[in-house]
Amino acid sequence: MKQSVLIASVLGGGIALGAVGVAGIQAMKSSKPEAAIVASAPLAQASAPAIQALSPSAASSTLAQAAPQASTPVAAAAPKPVHATHAKILGVTPIREAGTEPKQVCHQEQVVHQAPVQDENRIAGSVLGGVVGGLLGNQVGGGNGKKAATVIGALAGGYAGNRVQEGMQQRDQVTGTRTICNTEETKTEKIVGYNVRYSLDGKTGTVRMDEKPKGKTLPAKDGKLLI
């Protein structure tokens, strides 16, 4: 008796699976899905007792095989990003560096010095003074006294003339200028680079360059600057 029930259950499950498959094919071909679903409903209801007669494990296996497999959607490939070939320059700022360097600074200064001496021994003054002194001594006395006065006057006049000429030479000064130079540390400032602000693919950035860019753009590739 039990074997008959088991055989009847297996046959009923096979019939139910066949009916479900036929109904599914007709539903795919038919232009009215509602009619296919209504047509397959009595068959499903008719096979329900047969499926319930199976063991729980057999019934679940049968239902799993009868259920349609869901199709996995295929994701569309993302478009490749398009990058600009040039970046727009927004501003250029020089980078300055302060320092010091030695520099020679010169200026003119006025100086006073003694004029060059032509007669260092002051002979002219001595001779002139001796002549004058001798003449004056010659006017004194007479005879041998006159001669002695003349000699003494000449000696005194020569000495006096020498001293006078010396004083005149010392006061004989000339004024001139001379150049005086000194080395001083002076402050300097030089440009060591440039900060360049740019716009590329809707984004802004700053890059340091050794030289000032020429033009209004910078070359770029794949979203990066070519510098």
C-alpha positions in Angstrom: 0.0 0.0 0.0 2.8 2.4 1.0 4.7 1.6 -2.2 1.6 2.4 -4.3 1.2 5.8 -2.5 4.9 6.6 -3.1 4.7 5.7 -6.8 1.6 7.8 -7.2 3.3 10.7 -5.5 6.3 10.5 -7.8 4.1 10.3 -10.9 2.0 13.2 -9.7 5.2 15.4 -9.1 6.5 14.6 -12.6 3.1 15.5 -14.1 3.1 18.8 -12.1 6.6 19.7 -13.2 5.7 19.1 -16.8 2.6 21.2 -16.6 4.6 24.1 -15.0 7.2 23.9 -17.8 4.6 23.9 -20.5 2.8 26.8 -18.9 6.0 28.8 -18.6 6.8 28.3 -22.3 3.3 29.3 -23.3 3.5 32.4 -21.1 6.8 33.5 -22.8 5.3 33.1 -26.3 1.9 34.6 -25.5 1.3 38.3 -26.0 -1.1 38.3 -23.0 0.8 37.2 -19.8 -2.4 37.4 -17.8 -4.0 34.6 -19.7 -1.0 32.3 -19.3 -0.9 32.8 -15.6 -4.7 32.0 -15.3 -4.3 28.9 -17.5 -1.5 27.5 -15.4 -3.2 28.1 -12.1 -5.6 25.0 -12.2 -2.7 22.8 -13.1 -0.7 24.1 -10.2 -3.6 23.5 -7.9 -4.2 20.0 -9.3 -0.5 19.1 -8.7 -0.4 20.5 -5.2 -1.7 17.3 -3.5 0.9 15.3 -5.3 3.7 17.5 -4.3 2.5 17.5 -0.7 2.5 13.7 -0.7 6.2 13.7 -1.2 8.7 13.8 1.7 9.8 17.3 2.8 13.2 16.9 1.2 11.9 15.7 -2.1 9.2 18.4 -2.2 11.7 21.2 -1.6 14.0 19.8 -4.3 11.1 19.6 -6.7 10.0 23.1 -6.0 13.6 24.4 -6.4 14.0 22.8 -9.8 10.6 24.1 -10.9 11.3 27.7 -9.8 12.7 29.9 -12.7 16.2 31.1 -12.3 16.6 34.9 -12.1 18.8 36.4 -14.7 21.9 38.4 -13.5 22.0 42.0 -14.9 25.2 42.9 -16.7 26.6 46.3 -15.5 27.4 48.8 -18.2 31.0 49.8 -18.6 31.8 53.3 -17.2 32.8 55.8 -19.8 36.6 56.8 -19.7 37.1 60.2 -18.3 38.2 63.0 -20.7 41.1 65.2 -19.5 42.1 68.6 -20.8 45.4 68.9 -22.7 46.2 72.3 -21.2 45.9 73.9 -17.8 44.8 77.5 -17.5 47.2 79.8 -15.6 45.4 81.9 -13.0 48.3 83.8 -11.5 52.1 84.0 -11.2 53.8 85.2 -8.0 57.7 85.7 -7.9 59.5 84.0 -5.0 62.1 86.5 -3.6 65.1 85.7 -1.4 66.8 88.3 0.7 70.5 88.3 1.4 73.7 90.4 1.6 76.8 90.8 -0.6 80.0 92.8 -0.3 80.2 96.0 -2.2 82.9 98.6 -2.6 81.7 102.1 -1.7 83.9 105.1 -2.7 83.7 108.8 -2.0 85.8 111.9 -2.6 87.5 113.7 0.4 89.2 117.1 0.4 92.8 117.2 1.7 95.3 120.0 2.3 99.0 119.3 2.0 102.3 121.2 1.7 103.3 122.3 -1.7 106.3 120.6 -3.2 109.6 122.4 -2.1 111.9 123.5 -4.8 114.7 124.8 -2.6 115.0 122.4 0.3 118.1 124.0 1.7 116.6 127.5 1.5 119.7 128.9 -0.3 117.7 131.7 -1.9 116.5 133.0 1.4 120.0 132.8 2.9 121.6 134.6 0.1 119.0 137.3 -0.1 119.1 137.7 3.6 122.9 137.9 3.6 122.9 140.6 1.0 120.4 142.7 2.8 122.2 142.2 6.1 125.5 143.1 4.6 124.2 146.3 3.1 122.7 147.3 6.4 125.9 146.4 8.3 127.9 148.4 5.8 126.1 151.5 6.9 127.3 151.2 10.4 130.7 152.6 11.5 133.7 153.1 9.4 137.1 151.5 8.7 137.6 148.1 10.2 134.4 148.5 12.2 132.5 149.0 9.0 133.9 145.8 7.6 133.0 143.8 10.7 129.5 145.3 10.7 129.1 144.3 7.1 130.2 140.7 7.8 128.0 140.4 10.9 125.1 141.9 9.0 125.5 139.5 6.1 125.6 136.5 8.5 122.6 137.7 10.4 120.8 138.5 7.2 121.5 135.1 5.8 120.2 133.3 8.9 117.1 135.5 8.9 116.5 135.0 5.2 116.8 131.2 5.7 114.2 131.2 8.5 111.9 133.5 6.6 112.0 131.2 3.6 111.4 128.2 5.8 108.2 129.8 7.2 107.0 130.7 3.7 107.6 127.1 2.5 105.6 125.7 5.5 102.7 128.0 4.8 102.8 127.2 1.1 100.0 124.6 1.0 97.8 123.3 -1.8 94.3 121.8 -1.6 93.3 118.7 -3.4 90.9 115.7 -3.3 91.5 112.0 -2.9 89.3 108.9 -3.4 88.6 106.8 -0.3 87.0 103.4 -0.8 85.5 101.0 1.8 83.9 97.6 1.6 80.4 97.4 3.0 77.7 94.7 3.2 74.7 95.7 1.3 71.3 94.1 1.3 70.2 92.3 -1.8 67.0 90.6 -3.1 66.8 88.2 -5.9 64.1 86.1 -7.6 64.7 82.3 -7.1 61.5 81.0 -8.7 57.8 81.5 -9.3 54.6 80.1 -7.7 52.1 79.4 -10.6 48.4 79.0 -9.8 46.5 77.0 -12.4 43.1 75.4 -13.2 42.9 71.8 -14.7 39.8 69.7 -15.1 37.8 72.0 -12.8 40.3 71.8 -10.0 42.9 74.5 -9.0 46.4 73.9 -7.8 49.8 75.6 -7.4 53.2 74.5 -8.8 56.7 76.0 -8.3 58.7 76.8 -11.5 62.2 78.0 -11.9 61.4 80.2 -14.8 58.4 82.5 -15.4 55.9 80.7 -17.7 55.4 82.0 -21.2 51.8 82.3 -22.4 48.5 81.7 -20.5 48.5 77.8 -20.4 50.6 74.9 -19.3 50.7 71.5 -21.1 48.9 68.6 -19.3 48.1 64.9 -19.9 45.8 62.5 -18.0 45.0 65.2 -15.4 48.7 66.0 -14.7 50.9 68.9 -15.7 53.8 68.2 -18.1 56.5 70.3 -16.5 
